């Protein structure tokens, strides 16, 4: 058994509780596809409901920690050095269309450094997590980034903007958090995106590093406008060469 911190244990329990509502609501989405109004309002409510549960659960034993969340923005409490960063549904568009590829994301930032990250895919029951200097894991199995050396053999993920001008094999999965988790687990070789939010990449950036990969310094950017470059160490320089104009 691996040893995890009390903070990570709290994150896991909060996520498991919130995910029950997420799974239940995802089951309703298909029924809503045929409604004239569409499922947009329903999904917005799910987003807010999941976030509310996460905030309540995390606040039970860490009453003073602050928050940065997708729905509520910044919530400043007494402790401003320890901040929970939350995305209740990363991959909302997938969720909205009944595509089972989305995740709950929580990261803990302490003194401007991400020290704990969790990405949970409730449909596939895959719990990715990492703690600083302790490694990255998927359901208690240690993760390592891929070790491919040839960039032509690699698969990358990104958003659509600018990708058509880049000579790399890319996909757009609709969930940046899961893309980063997949880089950490070696399923993908790299991930790059511009103008992305902190809650989409906070947990995953730590995960990639703890799995032996490389990530640029996201602290240099505004929290709402991050350019991220993450990959295995083996192909990092080759990926960056290809991204000169991205």
C-alpha atoms as an extended CHARMM CRD file, in Angstrom:
* protein
*
       246  EXT
         1         1  UNK       CA              0.0000000000        0.0000000000        0.0000000000  PROA      1               0.0000000000
         2         2  UNK       CA              1.2510000000        3.4640000000       -0.8160000000  PROA      2               0.0000000000
         3         3  UNK       CA              1.2650000000        6.1510000000        1.8300000000  PROA      3               0.0000000000
         4         4  UNK       CA             -0.8650000000        9.2340000000        1.1100000000  PROA      4               0.0000000000
         5         5  UNK       CA             -1.2170000000       12.5120000000        2.9780000000  PROA      5               0.0000000000
         6         6  UNK       CA             -4.3160000000       13.5250000000        4.9440000000  PROA      6               0.0000000000
         7         7  UNK       CA             -4.9210000000       16.2450000000        2.3100000000  PROA      7               0.0000000000
         8         8  UNK       CA             -4.9800000000       13.7170000000       -0.5330000000  PROA      8               0.0000000000
         9         9  UNK       CA             -7.2000000000       11.4010000000        1.5000000000  PROA      9               0.0000000000
        10        10  UNK       CA             -9.6210000000       14.2960000000        1.9820000000  PROA      10              0.0000000000
        11        11  UNK       CA             -9.5440000000       15.0460000000       -1.7650000000  PROA      11              0.0000000000
        12        12  UNK       CA            -10.2880000000       11.4110000000       -2.6370000000  PROA      12              0.0000000000
        13        13  UNK       CA            -13.2620000000       11.2210000000       -0.2570000000  PROA      13              0.0000000000
        14        14  UNK       CA            -14.6810000000       14.5300000000       -1.5060000000  PROA      14              0.0000000000
        15        15  UNK       CA            -14.3330000000       13.3950000000       -5.1110000000  PROA      15              0.0000000000
        16        16  UNK       CA            -15.9430000000       10.0200000000       -4.4680000000  PROA      16              0.0000000000
        17        17  UNK       CA            -18.9640000000       11.7060000000       -2.8640000000  PROA      17              0.0000000000
        18        18  UNK       CA            -19.3570000000       14.3010000000       -5.6410000000  PROA      18              0.0000000000
        19        19  UNK       CA            -18.8860000000       11.7250000000       -8.4030000000  PROA      19              0.0000000000
        20        20  UNK       CA            -22.0590000000        9.8520000000       -7.3880000000  PROA      20              0.0000000000
        21        21  UNK       CA            -24.1110000000       12.8910000000       -8.4040000000  PROA      21              0.0000000000
        22        22  UNK       CA            -22.0620000000       13.3270000000      -11.5660000000  PROA      22              0.0000000000
        23        23  UNK       CA            -22.6110000000        9.7080000000      -12.6620000000  PROA      23              0.0000000000
        24        24  UNK       CA            -26.3380000000        9.9420000000      -11.9010000000  PROA      24              0.0000000000
        25        25  UNK       CA            -26.7300000000       13.1890000000      -13.8650000000  PROA      25              0.0000000000
        26        26  UNK       CA            -24.7000000000       11.8180000000      -16.7750000000  PROA      26              0.0000000000
        27        27  UNK       CA            -27.2840000000        9.0370000000      -17.0190000000  PROA      27              0.0000000000
        28        28  UNK       CA            -29.9520000000       11.7300000000      -17.4650000000  PROA      28              0.0000000000
        29        29  UNK       CA            -28.1130000000       13.5880000000      -20.2410000000  PROA      29              0.0000000000
        30        30  UNK       CA            -29.0910000000       11.1250000000      -22.9870000000  PROA      30              0.0000000000
        31        31  UNK       CA            -32.7760000000       11.5700000000      -22.1200000000  PROA      31              0.0000000000
        32        32  UNK       CA            -32.3510000000       15.3480000000      -22.3280000000  PROA      32              0.0000000000
        33        33  UNK       CA            -30.7890000000       15.2150000000      -25.8080000000  PROA      33              0.0000000000
        34        34  UNK       CA            -34.2490000000       15.0140000000      -27.3650000000  PROA      34              0.0000000000
        35        35  UNK       CA            -35.7400000000       17.8520000000      -25.3010000000  PROA      35              0.0000000000
        36        36  UNK       CA            -36.3020000000       21.1190000000      -27.1710000000  PROA      36              0.0000000000
        37        37  UNK       CA            -34.5770000000       23.1520000000      -24.5150000000  PROA      37              0.0000000000
        38        38  UNK       CA            -31.5170000000       20.9090000000      -24.6190000000  PROA      38              0.0000000000
        39        39  UNK       CA            -29.3550000000       19.8230000000      -21.7020000000  PROA      39              0.0000000000
        40        40  UNK       CA            -27.3630000000       23.0870000000      -21.2380000000  PROA      40              0.0000000000
        41        41  UNK       CA            -29.2200000000       24.3020000000      -18.1400000000  PROA      41              0.0000000000
        42        42  UNK       CA            -29.1710000000       20.8390000000      -16.6130000000  PROA      42              0.0000000000
        43        43  UNK       CA            -25.4000000000       20.5150000000      -17.0520000000  PROA      43              0.0000000000
        44        44  UNK       CA            -24.8050000000       23.9940000000      -15.5750000000  PROA      44              0.0000000000
        45        45  UNK       CA            -26.7450000000       22.8830000000      -12.4920000000  PROA      45              0.0000000000
        46        46  UNK       CA            -24.6800000000       19.6840000000      -12.2990000000  PROA      46              0.0000000000
        47        47  UNK       CA            -21.4630000000       21.7010000000      -12.5240000000  PROA      47              0.0000000000
        48        48  UNK       CA            -22.5520000000       23.9460000000       -9.6560000000  PROA      48              0.0000000000
        49        49  UNK       CA            -23.8750000000       21.0750000000       -7.5650000000  PROA      49              0.0000000000
        50        50  UNK       CA            -20.6370000000       19.0530000000       -7.8710000000  PROA      50              0.0000000000
        51        51  UNK       CA            -18.5510000000       22.1330000000       -7.0380000000  PROA      51              0.0000000000
        52        52  UNK       CA            -20.7090000000       22.8720000000       -3.9750000000  PROA      52              0.0000000000
        53        53  UNK       CA            -20.2170000000       19.3270000000       -2.6520000000  PROA      53              0.0000000000
        54        54  UNK       CA            -16.4450000000       19.5040000000       -3.2030000000  PROA      54              0.0000000000
        55        55  UNK       CA            -16.1660000000       22.8630000000       -1.4020000000  PROA      55              0.0000000000
        56        56  UNK       CA            -18.2860000000       21.6150000000        1.5240000000  PROA      56              0.0000000000
        57        57  UNK       CA            -16.3280000000       18.3730000000        1.9060000000  PROA      57              0.0000000000
        58        58  UNK       CA            -12.8890000000       19.9990000000        1.6100000000  PROA      58              0.0000000000
        59        59  UNK       CA            -13.8910000000       22.6910000000        4.0970000000  PROA      59              0.0000000000
        60        60  UNK       CA            -14.9080000000       20.2080000000        6.7890000000  PROA      60              0.0000000000
        61        61  UNK       CA            -11.3970000000       19.6350000000        8.1210000000  PROA      61              0.0000000000
        62        62  UNK       CA             -9.5790000000       22.5110000000        6.3500000000  PROA      62              0.0000000000
        63        63  UNK       CA            -11.8910000000       25.3650000000        7.2600000000  PROA      63              0.0000000000
        64        64  UNK       CA             -9.3740000000       28.1470000000        6.5770000000  PROA      64              0.0000000000
        65        65  UNK       CA             -8.0300000000       27.0670000000        3.1620000000  PROA      65              0.0000000000
        66        66  UNK       CA             -8.9530000000       29.3370000000        0.2410000000  PROA      66              0.0000000000
        67        67  UNK       CA            -10.3630000000       28.2600000000       -3.1470000000  PROA      67              0.0000000000
        68        68  UNK       CA            -10.0440000000       28.9510000000       -6.8600000000  PROA      68              0.0000000000
        69        69  UNK       CA            -12.9250000000       27.3100000000       -8.7100000000  PROA      69              0.0000000000
        70        70  UNK       CA            -14.3360000000       27.3300000000      -12.2190000000  PROA      70              0.0000000000
        71        71  UNK       CA            -17.8590000000       28.2850000000      -11.1730000000  PROA      71              0.0000000000
        72        72  UNK       CA            -17.2940000000       30.5170000000       -8.1070000000  PROA      72              0.0000000000
        73        73  UNK       CA            -13.9150000000       32.0910000000       -8.9340000000  PROA      73              0.0000000000
        74        74  UNK       CA            -11.7280000000       33.0410000000       -5.9560000000  PROA      74              0.0000000000
        75        75  UNK       CA            -12.9390000000       32.3710000000       -2.4250000000  PROA      75              0.0000000000
        76        76  UNK       CA            -10.5300000000       33.9750000000        0.0330000000  PROA      76              0.0000000000
        77        77  UNK       CA            -10.5380000000       32.5040000000        3.5240000000  PROA      77              0.0000000000
        78        78  UNK       CA             -8.1270000000       33.1010000000        6.4320000000  PROA      78              0.0000000000
        79        79  UNK       CA             -5.3870000000       30.9000000000        4.9660000000  PROA      79              0.0000000000
        80        80  UNK       CA             -4.4370000000       32.4200000000        1.6050000000  PROA      80              0.0000000000
        81        81  UNK       CA             -1.2020000000       30.4030000000        1.2530000000  PROA      81              0.0000000000
        82        82  UNK       CA             -3.0710000000       27.1020000000        0.9310000000  PROA      82              0.0000000000
        83        83  UNK       CA             -5.5450000000       27.0950000000       -1.9550000000  PROA      83              0.0000000000
        84        84  UNK       CA             -7.7920000000       24.3550000000       -3.3310000000  PROA      84              0.0000000000
        85        85  UNK       CA             -8.1130000000       24.5930000000       -7.1310000000  PROA      85              0.0000000000
        86        86  UNK       CA            -11.2780000000       22.9180000000       -8.4060000000  PROA      86              0.0000000000
        87        87  UNK       CA            -12.8210000000       22.0330000000      -11.7500000000  PROA      87              0.0000000000
        88        88  UNK       CA            -16.0930000000       20.1520000000      -11.0700000000  PROA      88              0.0000000000
        89        89  UNK       CA            -16.3870000000       18.8520000000      -14.6480000000  PROA      89              0.0000000000
        90        90  UNK       CA            -13.3820000000       19.1040000000      -16.9340000000  PROA      90              0.0000000000
        91        91  UNK       CA            -14.8130000000       18.1190000000      -20.2970000000  PROA      91              0.0000000000
        92        92  UNK       CA            -18.2130000000       19.7730000000      -19.8860000000  PROA      92              0.0000000000
        93        93  UNK       CA            -18.9350000000       19.7020000000      -23.6360000000  PROA      93              0.0000000000
        94        94  UNK       CA            -18.3190000000       15.9430000000      -23.7060000000  PROA      94              0.0000000000
        95        95  UNK       CA            -20.6390000000       15.5450000000      -20.6960000000  PROA      95              0.0000000000
        96        96  UNK       CA            -23.2530000000       17.7030000000      -22.4160000000  PROA      96              0.0000000000
        97        97  UNK       CA            -23.2740000000       15.4610000000      -25.4980000000  PROA      97              0.0000000000
        98        98  UNK       CA            -23.3040000000       12.1740000000      -23.5960000000  PROA      98              0.0000000000
        99        99  UNK       CA            -19.6450000000       11.4150000000      -24.3720000000  PROA      99              0.0000000000
       100       100  UNK       CA            -18.0980000000        9.5100000000      -21.4270000000  PROA      100             0.0000000000
       101       101  UNK       CA            -14.7980000000       11.4060000000      -21.2730000000  PROA      101             0.0000000000
       102       102  UNK       CA            -14.6580000000       13.9850000000      -18.4610000000  PROA      102             0.0000000000
       103       103  UNK       CA            -13.2000000000       14.3040000000      -14.9820000000  PROA      103             0.0000000000
       104       104  UNK       CA            -13.3790000000       15.9390000000      -11.5840000000  PROA      104             0.0000000000
       105       105  UNK       CA            -10.1350000000       17.8110000000      -10.8330000000  PROA      105             0.0000000000
       106       106  UNK       CA             -8.7290000000       19.0540000000       -7.5380000000  PROA      106             0.0000000000
       107       107  UNK       CA             -5.2660000000       20.4640000000       -6.8340000000  PROA      107             0.0000000000
       108       108  UNK       CA             -3.7800000000       21.9130000000       -3.6640000000  PROA      108             0.0000000000
       109       109  UNK       CA             -1.4850000000       24.8860000000       -4.0640000000  PROA      109             0.0000000000
       110       110  UNK       CA              0.7180000000       25.7820000000       -1.1120000000  PROA      110             0.0000000000
       111       111  UNK       CA              2.8890000000       28.9270000000       -1.2180000000  PROA      111             0.0000000000
       112       112  UNK       CA              2.5190000000       29.2110000000       -5.0260000000  PROA      112             0.0000000000
       113       113  UNK       CA              3.4430000000       25.5780000000       -5.6670000000  PROA      113             0.0000000000
       114       114  UNK       CA              1.1210000000       22.7090000000       -6.5990000000  PROA      114             0.0000000000
       115       115  UNK       CA              1.8160000000       19.9880000000       -4.0120000000  PROA      115             0.0000000000
       116       116  UNK       CA             -1.1210000000       17.6040000000       -4.5580000000  PROA      116             0.0000000000
       117       117  UNK       CA             -3.2590000000       16.8000000000       -7.5850000000  PROA      117             0.0000000000
       118       118  UNK       CA             -6.1810000000       14.4880000000       -8.2970000000  PROA      118             0.0000000000
       119       119  UNK       CA             -8.0380000000       13.7590000000      -11.5520000000  PROA      119             0.0000000000
       120       120  UNK       CA            -10.9440000000       11.3220000000      -11.3440000000  PROA      120             0.0000000000
       121       121  UNK       CA            -12.6880000000        9.8560000000      -14.3920000000  PROA      121             0.0000000000
       122       122  UNK       CA            -15.9060000000        8.5430000000      -12.8050000000  PROA      122             0.0000000000
       123       123  UNK       CA            -17.1730000000        6.6560000000      -15.8590000000  PROA      123             0.0000000000
       124       124  UNK       CA            -13.9900000000        4.6040000000      -16.3070000000  PROA      124             0.0000000000
       125       125  UNK       CA            -13.3790000000        4.5600000000      -12.5260000000  PROA      125             0.0000000000
       126       126  UNK       CA             -9.8280000000        5.8320000000      -12.9930000000  PROA      126             0.0000000000
       127       127  UNK       CA             -8.3700000000        7.8380000000      -10.1060000000  PROA      127             0.0000000000
       128       128  UNK       CA             -5.1440000000        9.6100000000      -11.0860000000  PROA      128             0.0000000000
       129       129  UNK       CA             -3.2630000000       11.3440000000       -8.2740000000  PROA      129             0.0000000000
       130       130  UNK       CA              0.1410000000       12.7720000000       -7.4250000000  PROA      130             0.0000000000
       131       131  UNK       CA              1.9240000000       14.3840000000       -4.5070000000  PROA      131             0.0000000000
       132       132  UNK       CA              5.1080000000       16.4110000000       -4.7400000000  PROA      132             0.0000000000
       133       133  UNK       CA              8.1930000000       14.1830000000       -4.4850000000  PROA      133             0.0000000000
       134       134  UNK       CA              6.0250000000       11.0750000000       -3.9640000000  PROA      134             0.0000000000
       135       135  UNK       CA              5.2640000000       10.0520000000       -7.5570000000  PROA      135             0.0000000000
       136       136  UNK       CA              2.1180000000        9.7760000000       -9.6630000000  PROA      136             0.0000000000
       137       137  UNK       CA             -0.4000000000        6.9380000000       -9.5400000000  PROA      137             0.0000000000
       138       138  UNK       CA             -3.4580000000        5.4860000000      -11.2520000000  PROA      138             0.0000000000
       139       139  UNK       CA             -5.6300000000        3.4630000000       -8.8590000000  PROA      139             0.0000000000
       140       140  UNK       CA             -2.5060000000        2.8110000000       -6.7060000000  PROA      140             0.0000000000
       141       141  UNK       CA             -0.3350000000        1.7280000000       -9.6690000000  PROA      141             0.0000000000
       142       142  UNK       CA              2.7890000000        3.8580000000      -10.2150000000  PROA      142             0.0000000000
       143       143  UNK       CA              2.7630000000        5.9300000000      -13.4080000000  PROA      143             0.0000000000
       144       144  UNK       CA              5.6440000000        6.6620000000      -15.7850000000  PROA      144             0.0000000000
       145       145  UNK       CA              5.6350000000        8.7900000000      -18.9240000000  PROA      145             0.0000000000
       146       146  UNK       CA              6.3500000000        7.1140000000      -22.2550000000  PROA      146             0.0000000000
       147       147  UNK       CA              9.9360000000        6.5690000000      -23.3770000000  PROA      147             0.0000000000
       148       148  UNK       CA              9.4940000000        6.8370000000      -27.1520000000  PROA      148             0.0000000000
       149       149  UNK       CA             12.3890000000        8.6350000000      -28.8610000000  PROA      149             0.0000000000
       150       150  UNK       CA             10.9840000000        9.0900000000      -32.3530000000  PROA      150             0.0000000000
       151       151  UNK       CA              8.5210000000       11.9660000000      -32.6050000000  PROA      151             0.0000000000
       152       152  UNK       CA              6.8610000000       10.2780000000      -35.5930000000  PROA      152             0.0000000000
       153       153  UNK       CA              5.7930000000        7.4290000000      -33.2930000000  PROA      153             0.0000000000
       154       154  UNK       CA              4.2730000000        9.8250000000      -30.7550000000  PROA      154             0.0000000000
       155       155  UNK       CA              0.6890000000       10.8960000000      -30.1510000000  PROA      155             0.0000000000
       156       156  UNK       CA             -0.0530000000       14.3580000000      -28.7760000000  PROA      156             0.0000000000
       157       157  UNK       CA             -3.1800000000       16.1110000000      -27.6210000000  PROA      157             0.0000000000
       158       158  UNK       CA             -4.1140000000       19.7600000000      -27.9840000000  PROA      158             0.0000000000
       159       159  UNK       CA             -6.9690000000       22.1190000000      -28.6720000000  PROA      159             0.0000000000
       160       160  UNK       CA             -7.7400000000       22.9060000000      -32.3080000000  PROA      160             0.0000000000
       161       161  UNK       CA             -6.3140000000       26.4230000000      -32.5850000000  PROA      161             0.0000000000
       162       162  UNK       CA             -3.0180000000       26.4010000000      -34.4500000000  PROA      162             0.0000000000
       163       163  UNK       CA             -2.6880000000       22.6330000000      -34.5960000000  PROA      163             0.0000000000
       164       164  UNK       CA             -3.2630000000       22.3950000000      -38.3440000000  PROA      164             0.0000000000
       165       165  UNK       CA              0.0480000000       24.1930000000      -38.8870000000  PROA      165             0.0000000000
       166       166  UNK       CA              2.0100000000       21.7190000000      -36.7840000000  PROA      166             0.0000000000
       167       167  UNK       CA              3.5150000000       18.5240000000      -38.1480000000  PROA      167             0.0000000000
       168       168  UNK       CA              2.6080000000       16.3220000000      -35.1850000000  PROA      168             0.0000000000
       169       169  UNK       CA              0.1200000000       13.5040000000      -34.7520000000  PROA      169             0.0000000000
       170       170  UNK       CA             -2.5220000000       15.1770000000      -32.5710000000  PROA      170             0.0000000000
       171       171  UNK       CA             -5.9370000000       14.5130000000      -31.0780000000  PROA      171             0.0000000000
       172       172  UNK       CA             -8.4240000000       16.7850000000      -29.3300000000  PROA      172             0.0000000000
       173       173  UNK       CA            -10.1700000000       14.7940000000      -26.6000000000  PROA      173             0.0000000000
       174       174  UNK       CA            -12.1080000000       17.6490000000      -25.0100000000  PROA      174             0.0000000000
       175       175  UNK       CA            -10.5860000000       17.2170000000      -21.5360000000  PROA      175             0.0000000000
       176       176  UNK       CA             -7.2370000000       18.8770000000      -20.8370000000  PROA      176             0.0000000000
       177       177  UNK       CA             -7.0310000000       17.3090000000      -17.3780000000  PROA      177             0.0000000000
       178       178  UNK       CA             -7.3950000000       13.7740000000      -18.7220000000  PROA      178             0.0000000000
       179       179  UNK       CA             -4.9200000000       14.5840000000      -21.5010000000  PROA      179             0.0000000000
       180       180  UNK       CA             -2.3110000000       15.4650000000      -18.8660000000  PROA      180             0.0000000000
       181       181  UNK       CA             -3.1710000000       12.3580000000      -16.8430000000  PROA      181             0.0000000000
       182       182  UNK       CA             -2.7130000000       10.3260000000      -20.0330000000  PROA      182             0.0000000000
       183       183  UNK       CA              0.7050000000       11.9160000000      -20.6190000000  PROA      183             0.0000000000
       184       184  UNK       CA              1.6520000000       10.9310000000      -17.0680000000  PROA      184             0.0000000000
       185       185  UNK       CA              0.4900000000        7.3620000000      -17.7080000000  PROA      185             0.0000000000
       186       186  UNK       CA              2.2520000000        7.0600000000      -21.0980000000  PROA      186             0.0000000000
       187       187  UNK       CA             -0.9610000000        6.7870000000      -23.1210000000  PROA      187             0.0000000000
       188       188  UNK       CA             -0.1420000000       10.1260000000      -24.7410000000  PROA      188             0.0000000000
       189       189  UNK       CA              3.3710000000       11.4260000000      -25.3340000000  PROA      189             0.0000000000
       190       190  UNK       CA              2.6540000000       15.1230000000      -24.9430000000  PROA      190             0.0000000000
       191       191  UNK       CA              0.0580000000       17.8310000000      -24.4410000000  PROA      191             0.0000000000
       192       192  UNK       CA              0.1390000000       21.4920000000      -25.4350000000  PROA      192             0.0000000000
       193       193  UNK       CA             -2.4750000000       24.2080000000      -25.3110000000  PROA      193             0.0000000000
       194       194  UNK       CA             -2.6320000000       27.9980000000      -25.2300000000  PROA      194             0.0000000000
       195       195  UNK       CA             -4.9060000000       30.2810000000      -23.2190000000  PROA      195             0.0000000000
       196       196  UNK       CA             -6.0810000000       27.6100000000      -20.7990000000  PROA      196             0.0000000000
       197       197  UNK       CA             -7.2900000000       28.0630000000      -17.2030000000  PROA      197             0.0000000000
       198       198  UNK       CA             -5.4210000000       27.0580000000      -14.0400000000  PROA      198             0.0000000000
       199       199  UNK       CA             -8.1280000000       24.6180000000      -12.8830000000  PROA      199             0.0000000000
       200       200  UNK       CA             -7.7500000000       22.6410000000      -16.1270000000  PROA      200             0.0000000000
       201       201  UNK       CA             -4.0100000000       22.0340000000      -15.7110000000  PROA      201             0.0000000000
       202       202  UNK       CA             -3.0200000000       22.4160000000      -12.0320000000  PROA      202             0.0000000000
       203       203  UNK       CA             -3.4260000000       18.7610000000      -11.0130000000  PROA      203             0.0000000000
       204       204  UNK       CA             -2.2050000000       17.3500000000      -14.3310000000  PROA      204             0.0000000000
       205       205  UNK       CA              0.9700000000       19.4470000000      -14.4850000000  PROA      205             0.0000000000
       206       206  UNK       CA              2.1160000000       17.9970000000      -11.1450000000  PROA      206             0.0000000000
       207       207  UNK       CA              1.1560000000       14.5160000000      -12.3110000000  PROA      207             0.0000000000
       208       208  UNK       CA              3.3130000000       14.7110000000      -15.4380000000  PROA      208             0.0000000000
       209       209  UNK       CA              6.3220000000       15.9270000000      -13.4370000000  PROA      209             0.0000000000
       210       210  UNK       CA              5.8980000000       13.2260000000      -10.8010000000  PROA      210             0.0000000000
       211       211  UNK       CA              5.6900000000       10.5890000000      -13.5600000000  PROA      211             0.0000000000
       212       212  UNK       CA              9.1050000000       11.6980000000      -14.8660000000  PROA      212             0.0000000000
       213       213  UNK       CA              7.9070000000       14.1040000000      -17.5480000000  PROA      213             0.0000000000
       214       214  UNK       CA              8.5690000000       17.7730000000      -18.2260000000  PROA      214             0.0000000000
       215       215  UNK       CA              6.2210000000       20.7620000000      -17.9310000000  PROA      215             0.0000000000
       216       216  UNK       CA              6.9810000000       24.4380000000      -18.5110000000  PROA      216             0.0000000000
       217       217  UNK       CA              6.5970000000       26.8740000000      -15.5910000000  PROA      217             0.0000000000
       218       218  UNK       CA              2.8600000000       27.6750000000      -15.5440000000  PROA      218             0.0000000000
       219       219  UNK       CA              3.3590000000       30.1540000000      -12.6720000000  PROA      219             0.0000000000
       220       220  UNK       CA              4.6920000000       32.6420000000      -15.2220000000  PROA      220             0.0000000000
       221       221  UNK       CA              1.2000000000       33.0600000000      -16.6620000000  PROA      221             0.0000000000
       222       222  UNK       CA             -2.0350000000       34.6460000000      -15.5320000000  PROA      222             0.0000000000
       223       223  UNK       CA             -4.3090000000       31.9740000000      -14.0200000000  PROA      223             0.0000000000
       224       224  UNK       CA             -6.8890000000       32.4840000000      -16.7840000000  PROA      224             0.0000000000
       225       225  UNK       CA             -4.4380000000       32.5320000000      -19.6760000000  PROA      225             0.0000000000
       226       226  UNK       CA             -1.8590000000       29.7530000000      -19.3990000000  PROA      226             0.0000000000
       227       227  UNK       CA              0.2360000000       28.3270000000      -22.2330000000  PROA      227             0.0000000000
       228       228  UNK       CA              1.2040000000       24.7960000000      -21.2510000000  PROA      228             0.0000000000
       229       229  UNK       CA              3.7550000000       22.3840000000      -22.7610000000  PROA      229             0.0000000000
       230       230  UNK       CA              3.9520000000       18.9280000000      -21.2060000000  PROA      230             0.0000000000
       231       231  UNK       CA              5.5800000000       15.7420000000      -22.4330000000  PROA      231             0.0000000000
       232       232  UNK       CA              7.9280000000       12.9030000000      -21.6470000000  PROA      232             0.0000000000
       233       233  UNK       CA             11.5090000000       14.0070000000      -21.1550000000  PROA      233             0.0000000000
       234       234  UNK       CA             12.6010000000       11.8600000000      -24.1300000000  PROA      234             0.0000000000
       235       235  UNK       CA             10.7970000000       13.9800000000      -26.7410000000  PROA      235             0.0000000000
       236       236  UNK       CA             10.3520000000       17.3160000000      -24.9630000000  PROA      236             0.0000000000
       237       237  UNK       CA             12.9190000000       19.2580000000      -26.9910000000  PROA      237             0.0000000000
       238       238  UNK       CA             11.6140000000       17.7930000000      -30.2860000000  PROA      238             0.0000000000
       239       239  UNK       CA              8.0390000000       18.7220000000      -29.3550000000  PROA      239             0.0000000000
       240       240  UNK       CA              9.0550000000       22.2920000000      -28.4570000000  PROA      240             0.0000000000
       241       241  UNK       CA             10.9000000000       22.6400000000      -31.7740000000  PROA      241             0.0000000000
       242       242  UNK       CA              7.6630000000       21.7960000000      -33.5720000000  PROA      242             0.0000000000
       243       243  UNK       CA              5.7510000000       24.3000000000      -31.4570000000  PROA      243             0.0000000000
       244       244  UNK       CA              7.8720000000       27.3560000000      -32.2190000000  PROA      244             0.0000000000
       245       245  UNK       CA              5.0170000000       29.0080000000      -34.0940000000  PROA      245             0.0000000000
       246       246  UNK       CA              2.1510000000       27.6710000000      -31.9450000000  PROA      246             0.0000000000
